[in-house]
Amino acid sequence: MAVLLTCLTACANSPSAKNIEQSLGADPKLKNNPVTFGAQEVRSSQQLQTPQATVQLPTDFPKDIPLYPNATLQEVTPSSSENPSVSSRWLSSDPSNVITSYYRQQFQANNWQIVQGASTDEPKSSFEVRRNDIQLKVSIQPKTVTNAAPNQPQTSTEIQISYSPLSTTTAQANPTPTPQATDKTVQSGESQFVGPVPSQDSTAQPNATLESKNPTPNASSLPKSQELSDLNKVPQEFRQYIQDLAALGVFNVESNALKGNGTTTNQFEPAKVVTHRQFAHWLVAANNAMYANKQALQIRLASESSQPTFRDVPKTDPDFRAIQGLAEAGLIPSSLSGDSTAVLFQPDSPLTREQLILWKIPLDIRQALPSASIDAVKQTWGFQDAGKIDPKALRAVLADFQSGEKSNIRRVFGYTTLFQPKKPVTRTEAAAVLWYFGTQGEGISAQEALKLAGSPSQ
C-alpha cells in the first residue's frame, strides 16, 4: 500500500496518474444525475401501483337518484338505440336487506312514485319508481365472493341502477304527486290518515300505501300496467275479493316488466304464503280504505317518536309505524296489551290461521273479545283440533262464530271440522278475510267501499 502511494505521489502529474484517478473516481453520470439509493425501485413500484382510470358516472347523471353510500361503481352502460336506459352496476359489502331498506326509505321520503316495490321474502329485490321525468329501476342482488382476499367479506351485494326519461305522454298520464297536491286530497286533515294508494300506484311499498292520502282508484280506470296478470290462478270464488281489494289499493304486489312495450304486469301470487309484515300492511290499508270517511274507525299509524314495542321492529324498519300502530291500538299481542312474552314480531315469518283470526276479529266486532274455552269452541264450530288453538286465539275464534255467514272462517275455509290453527295462510285466504269488515248485522265489504267512493268495482 505504501509503495502504491509512493508511486502515485511520484507520478502525480503524469498521464498514467490521471488515468488511475479517473478509474477510481465517481461515475460522472451519477454526479450529474444524483439518485437516492433505492429510488429507482420505488419509482418502478409506483408505476406498477398507479391505479387504472376509475369508472365515472355520466356527467348528466340525475342528481336526485339516490346512490347507496357504501357502494363502489363497477360499470356504466350508456343508452343505445335498442335500449334507451343508462345502466350502472355497483358493489357493496353491506347486506342486501340493509341496502333494500335504504332505497325504500329514500324513495318514500323524497316523493318517488313507486310502481314496483321490493319483495321482503325474496333474495333479489327490485324497485321501479318514477319522479318528474325519470323512470328508475333499482335491482339489489346478494352475491358470493369467490377467492376472497384476506380480511375481505365472503359476501357482497350487487346494485343495478337503470334510468331513462319518461315520454311526455307517460309523464302526463302518471304525474308524480307533490306534497302540496297530496295535502289537498286529505279530507280528514290529519297527518296520520291511512288509506288507499294513489290511482297511479297500486303497487306501492307498505309505508307508501299506508301514508298515501289520495282518493280510492277506480278499478276500471286503472292502467293496464296495474292489472293483476295472474288472476286466472285464483279460484273463481275468490277472484272478486282480490279484484275489489286491488281496486282499493290494498296490496303491495310484484311487478314484472314486459319487454318491448314498456308495460308491467302485476303478480299477486295467490298461492304464496303471506308473512306477518305483509298482512299487517294489508290489514291497516284495508281497514282504512273501508272506513275512509269514518275517522273514528281508522287505525292510526304510530308516531316516529314512539318507543318500539318489538325488538325486531326498530324505528328504522320501513313498516315500523304500521306494526307499532297495531300494537298501540291493542290489535295484536304485545307487551302493551299485557302479553310479556310477545317481545318479537317476527315480520318475515308465515302468518298462521289462528293469528289471521286473532288479528282480524277485533276490527270486526269493535269490542272486547268474549271469554272462551276449548269446549265452547268444540260445541260451536265442531273443530276436532280445538285443543291445539292458542288460548289467546280461542276467544277470537269463538267470537267469529257469532257472525254467521259473514264469519271469516266460513268465508275463507268453508265448512270444515278441522281448523288447523298452525297452518300458514296463503295470500288468497288473507284477501278473503280482508274483503269484509264487521259482523252479520253490520259491516262493509270492499265492493261497497268502492261504491261509496264513487268507484264501482268492475
C-alpha positions in Angstrom: 0.0 0.0 0.0 2.9 2.3 0.9 4.6 1.5 -2.4 1.4 2.3 -4.3 1.0 5.6 -2.6 4.6 6.5 -3.2 4.2 5.7 -6.9 1.1 7.8 -7.1 2.7 10.7 -5.4 5.7 10.5 -7.6 3.6 10.4 -10.7 1.0 12.9 -9.6 1.2 14.9 -12.7 1.9 12.2 -15.1 -0.7 10.9 -17.7 -0.8 7.5 -16.1 -1.7 9.0 -12.7 -4.7 10.8 -14.4 -6.0 7.5 -15.7 -5.8 5.8 -12.4 -7.6 8.7 -10.7 -10.4 8.6 -13.2 -10.8 4.8 -12.8 -11.1 5.2 -9.1 -13.4 8.3 -9.1 -17.2 8.5 -9.1 -19.2 7.9 -12.2 -19.8 11.3 -13.9 -23.4 10.2 -14.8 -24.2 9.8 -11.1 -22.7 13.2 -10.3 -24.8 14.9 -12.9 -27.9 12.8 -12.1 -27.9 12.1 -8.4 -30.2 9.3 -7.4 -31.0 8.3 -3.9 -30.3 4.6 -3.2 -33.5 2.6 -3.9 -35.3 5.4 -5.6 -35.3 3.6 -9.0 -37.0 0.7 -7.4 -39.5 3.0 -5.7 -40.4 4.7 -8.9 -40.9 1.3 -10.6 -43.1 0.2 -7.8 -45.1 3.4 -8.0 -45.5 2.9 -11.7 -46.8 -0.6 -11.2 -49.2 0.6 -8.5 -50.6 3.5 -10.4 -54.4 2.9 -10.4 -56.2 2.5 -13.7 -58.7 5.1 -14.7 -61.8 4.6 -12.4 -65.3 4.2 -13.8 -67.2 7.5 -13.8 -70.9 8.3 -13.9 -72.1 10.2 -16.9 -71.9 14.0 -16.5 -75.7 14.2 -17.0 -76.5 11.6 -14.3 -79.6 12.9 -12.4 -78.6 14.3 -9.0 -81.9 13.2 -7.4 -81.3 9.5 -8.0 -80.2 8.1 -4.6 -76.8 6.3 -4.5 -76.0 3.9 -1.7 -73.1 5.5 0.3 -71.1 2.3 0.8 -71.1 1.1 -2.8 -68.4 1.3 -5.5 -69.2 1.9 -9.1 -68.1 -1.0 -11.3 -69.5 -0.4 -14.7 -71.6 2.1 -16.7 -73.6 1.1 -19.8 -74.7 4.1 -21.9 -78.1 4.2 -23.7 -78.4 3.0 -27.2 -81.0 2.9 -30.0 -82.1 -0.6 -28.8 -82.1 0.3 -25.1 -82.8 3.9 -24.1 -81.8 3.3 -20.5 -78.5 4.2 -18.9 -77.4 1.4 -16.6 -74.8 1.3 -13.9 -73.5 -1.6 -11.7 -72.3 -1.2 -8.2 -70.8 -3.4 -5.5 -71.2 -3.1 -1.7 -70.0 -5.2 1.2 -73.2 -4.4 3.1 -76.1 -7.0 3.4 -78.8 -6.8 0.7 -81.6 -6.2 3.2 -79.9 -3.1 4.6 -79.5 -1.7 1.1 -83.1 -2.5 0.3 -84.3 -0.7 3.4 -82.1 2.3 2.4 -83.7 2.6 -1.0 -87.2 2.1 0.3 -86.8 4.9 2.8 -85.2 7.2 0.2 -88.0 6.7 -2.3 -90.7 7.2 0.3 -89.0 10.3 1.9 -88.4 12.0 -1.5 -91.9 11.5 -3.1 -90.9 8.9 -5.7 -93.9 7.2 -7.2 -93.3 3.5 -6.5 -94.6 1.4 -9.5 -93.0 -1.8 -8.2 -91.9 -2.4 -4.6 -89.3 -4.8 -3.3 -90.4 -8.1 -2.0 -89.5 -8.8 1.6 -89.1 -12.6 1.2 -87.1 -12.9 -2.0 -83.2 -13.0 -2.2 -83.4 -10.5 -5.0 -85.2 -7.2 -4.5 -86.1 -4.6 -7.1 -87.8 -1.2 -7.2 -89.4 0.5 -10.2 -90.1 4.2 -9.5 -90.9 7.4 -11.2 -90.3 11.0 -10.4 -90.7 14.1 -12.6 -89.4 12.9 -16.0 -87.3 9.9 -14.8 -88.2 6.2 -14.9 -85.8 4.5 -12.5 -85.2 0.8 -11.7 -83.0 -0.4 -8.9 -82.2 -4.1 -8.6 -80.4 -5.5 -5.4 -78.9 -8.9 -5.6 -76.7 -10.7 -2.9 -73.5 -12.3 -4.3 -71.0 -14.8 -3.1 -67.3 -13.7 -3.3 -65.1 -16.4 -4.8 -61.4 -16.4 -3.9 -61.8 -13.7 -1.3 -58.7 -11.8 -0.3 -57.6 -11.7 3.4 -60.0 -9.7 5.5 -62.4 -9.4 2.6 -66.1 -10.3 3.3 -67.3 -13.6 1.8 -70.4 -12.0 0.5 -71.3 -8.8 -1.3 -74.3 -7.1 -2.8 -74.7 -6.0 -6.4 -76.8 -3.0 -7.2 -78.1 -2.3 -10.7 -79.4 1.2 -11.3 -81.1 1.9 -14.7 -82.8 5.1 -15.6 -84.4 6.6 -18.7 -86.5 9.7 -19.4 -90.3 9.3 -19.4 -92.1 10.2 -22.6 -94.3 13.3 -22.4 -97.4 11.1 -22.7 -96.3 8.8 -19.9 -95.3 11.7 -17.7 -98.7 13.4 -18.1 -100.6 10.2 -17.6 -98.7 9.4 -14.4 -97.9 12.6 -12.7 -95.8 12.3 -9.6 -97.8 13.5 -6.6 -96.3 16.5 -4.8 -96.7 17.2 -1.1 -98.8 20.2 -1.8 -101.2 18.4 -4.2 -101.3 15.4 -1.8 -102.4 17.5 1.1 -105.4 18.9 -0.7 -106.8 15.4 -1.1 -106.9 14.7 2.6 -110.4 15.3 3.7 -109.7 14.5 7.3 -106.9 17.0 7.5 -105.0 14.6 9.8 -101.3 13.8 9.1 -101.7 10.2 10.2 -104.6 9.4 7.8 -104.1 5.9 6.4 -106.0 4.9 3.3 -105.9 3.9 -0.3 -102.9 4.3 -2.5 -102.8 6.8 -5.4 -104.6 5.7 -8.6 -101.2 5.7 -10.4 -99.6 3.3 -8.0 -101.4 0.3 -6.5 -98.1 -1.5 -6.0 -96.6 0.9 -3.5 -94.5 -0.3 -0.6 -96.2 -0.7 2.8 -95.4 2.8 4.1 -96.1 4.4 0.8 -99.5 2.8 0.7 -100.3 3.4 4.3 -99.4 7.0 4.3 -101.0 7.8 0.9 -103.6 10.5 1.0 -105.0 10.2 -2.5 -108.6 9.1 -3.4 -109.5 5.5 -4.0 -108.8 4.4 -7.6 -111.5 3.2 -9.9 -111.0 -0.4 -10.9 -112.0 0.3 -14.5 -109.6 3.3 -14.7 -106.5 1.5 -13.5 -103.8 1.5 -16.2 -103.3 -1.9 -17.8 -99.8 -2.0 -16.2 -101.6 -2.3 -12.8 -103.9 -5.1 -13.7 -103.2 -8.4 -11.9 -101.9 -10.7 -14.5 -102.3 -14.0 -12.6 -105.9 -13.8 -11.5 -106.5 -16.9 -13.6 -104.6 -18.8 -10.9 -107.1 -17.7 -8.3 -110.1 -20.0 -7.6 -113.2 -18.5 -9.1 -114.9 -17.9 -5.7 -112.1 -15.7 -4.5 -111.4 -13.6 -7.6 -113.9 -10.9 -6.8 -112.3 -10.4 -3.3 -108.9 -9.8 -4.8 -110.1 -7.6 -7.6 -112.0 -5.3 -5.2 -109.1 -5.0 -2.8 -106.7 -4.3 -5.6 -109.0 -1.5 -6.8 -108.8 -0.1 -3.3 -105.1 -0.1 -3.4 -104.6 -2.5 -0.5 -101.9 -4.8 -1.9 -98.2 -4.4 -2.5 -97.8 -6.9 -5.3 -94.8 -7.9 -7.5 -94.4 -6.3 -11.0 -92.6 -7.8 -13.9 -91.6 -5.6 -16.9 -92.7 -6.8 -20.3 -90.0 -6.4 -22.9 -90.9 -4.4 -26.0 -94.0 -2.5 -24.9 -92.7 -0.8 -21.8 -95.6 -2.0 -19.6 -95.5 -4.1 -16.4 -97.7 -7.0 -15.2 -98.5 -7.2 -11.5 -98.2 -10.6 -9.9 -100.4 -11.3 -6.9 -99.0 -14.8 -6.5 -102.2 -16.2 -4.9 -100.8 -19.5 -3.6 -97.8 -17.9 -1.9 -97.8 -17.7 2.0 -98.4 -14.3 3.5 -96.0 -13.0 6.1 -96.6 -11.2 9.3 -95.3 -8.0 7.7 -97.4 -8.3 4.6 -100.6 -9.0 6.5 -100.0 -6.1 8.9 -99.7 -3.8 5.9 -102.8 -5.2 4.2 -104.8 -5.1 7.4 -104.2 -1.4 8.1 -104.6 -0.5 4.5 -107.8 -2.4 4.0 -109.4 -1.2 7.3 -108.6 2.4 6.5 -109.8 2.1 2.9 -113.1 0.7 4.0 -113.6 3.4 6.6 -112.1 6.3 4.6 -115.0 8.6 5.7 -115.1 7.4 9.3 -112.1 8.7 11.1 -113.1 7.1 14.4 -112.8 3.6 12.9 -109.4 4.1 11.3 -106.1 2.7 12.6 -103.6 5.4 13.4 -100.0 4.9 12.5 -97.6 5.2 15.4 -95.6 8.4 15.7 -91.9 8.3 14.8 -91.1 9.1 18.4 -92.9 6.0 19.7 -90.7 3.6 21.7 -90.5 0.3 19.7 -92.6 -2.5 21.2 -91.0 -5.3 19.4 -87.2 -5.9 19.5 -87.1 -6.9 15.8 -89.1 -3.9 14.5 -86.9 -0.9 15.2 -87.8 2.7 14.2 -85.6 2.2 11.1 -87.9 -0.6 9.9 -89.9 0.6 6.9 -93.1 -0.9 8.4 -92.4 0.3 11.9 -95.3 2.8 12.1 -97.9 0.3 10.8 -96.8 -2.6 13.0 -96.3 -0.3 16.1 -99.7 1.3 15.4 -101.4 -2.1 15.5 -99.6 -2.8 18.8 -100.5 0.5 20.3 -104.2 0.0 19.3 -104.1 -3.4 21.1 -105.0 -5.2 17.9 -102.0 -7.6 18.0 -100.4 -9.3 21.0 -97.6 -7.3 22.6 -96.2 -6.1 25.9 -98.6 -3.1 25.6 -101.6 -5.4 25.7 -100.2 -7.3 28.7 -98.5 -10.1 26.9 -95.0 -10.1 28.3 -93.9 -13.0 26.1 -94.7 -11.1 22.8 -91.4 -9.3 22.5 -90.7 -10.3 18.9 -93.0 -9.6 15.9 -91.1 -11.9 13.5 -92.1 -9.8 10.5 -91.0 -12.3 7.8 -92.5 -15.4 9.4 -95.6 -17.0 7.8 -99.0 -15.9 9.2 -100.9 -18.8 10.7 -104.7 -19.4 10.7 -105.1 -18.7 14.4 -103.1 -15.4 14.0 -105.2 -14.4 11.0 -108.4 -14.6 13.1 -106.8 -13.2 16.2 -105.6 -10.0 14.4 -108.8 -9.5 12.3 -111.7 -10.2 14.7 -111.1 -7.1 17.0 -111.7 -4.9 13.8 -114.9 -6.8 13.1 -116.7 -6.7 16.5 -115.1 -3.5 17.8 -115.5 -4.6 21.4 -113.8 -6.8 23.9 -113.4 -10.5 22.9 -115.7 -12.9 24.8 -114.5 -15.5 27.3 -113.9 -18.8 25.6 -112.8 -22.4 26.3 -111.9 -25.4 24.2 -115.3 -27.0 24.9 -117.1 -23.9 23.8 -115.2 -23.8 20.5 -115.9 -27.5 20.0 -119.6 -27.1 20.7 -120.0 -24.1 18.3 -117.6 -24.9 15.5 -117.2 -28.6 16.0 -113.5 -28.4 15.5 -111.8 -31.7 16.4 -108.5 -29.9 16.9 -109.8 -27.1 19.1 -107.3 -28.2 21.8 -104.4 -27.1 19.5 -105.6 -23.5 19.3 -103.6 -21.0 21.2 -105.6 -19.8 24.3 -105.2 -16.2 23.1 -106.8 -17.1 19.8 -109.6 -19.2 21.2 -111.7 -16.1 22.1 -111.3 -14.7 18.6 -112.4 -18.0 17.0 -115.4 -18.2 19.2 -116.4 -14.5 18.5 -116.1 -15.2 14.8 -118.8 -17.9 15.1 -121.3 -15.2 16.1 -121.1 -13.6 12.7 -122.9 -16.5 11.0 -122.4 -16.5 7.2 -120.3 -13.3 7.5 -117.7 -15.0 9.6 -114.1 -15.1 8.4 -113.6 -18.8 8.9 -116.7 -19.7 6.8 -115.9 -17.2 4.1 -112.3 -18.5 3.7 -112.3 -22.1 4.7 -115.9 -23.1 4.1 -117.3 -26.0 6.0 -114.6 -27.8 8.0 -114.3 -29.8 11.2 -110.5 -29.1 11.3 -109.3 -25.6 11.9 -105.6 -26.5 11.6 -104.6 -23.4 13.7 -100.8 -23.6 12.9 -101.2 -23.9 9.2 -99.7 -21.0 7.1 -102.2 -18.7 5.4 -102.0 -18.0 1.6 -102.4 -14.6 0.1 -105.7 -15.6 -1.4 -107.0 -16.6 2.0 -105.8 -13.4 3.6 -107.5 -11.4 0.9 -110.8 -13.2 1.5 -110.6 -12.3 5.2 -109.9 -8.6 4.4 -112.7 -8.3 1.9 -115.3 -7.7 4.6 -115.1 -5.9 8.0 -117.9 -6.3 10.5 -120.4 -8.8 11.8 -123.5 -10.4 10.3 -125.7 -7.5 11.4 -123.4 -4.6 10.5 -120.4 -4.3 8.3 -118.9 -3.2 5.0 -117.3 -5.0 2.1 -114.6 -3.8 -0.3 -117.2 -3.7 -3.1 -119.4 -1.4 -1.0 -116.4 0.7 -0.1 -115.7 1.2 -3.8 -119.3 2.3 -4.5 -119.2 4.7 -1.6 -116.1 6.3 -3.1 -117.9 6.7 -6.4 -115.9 4.0 -8.0 -117.9 0.8 -8.6 -116.0 -2.4 -8.9 -115.9 -3.9 -12.4 
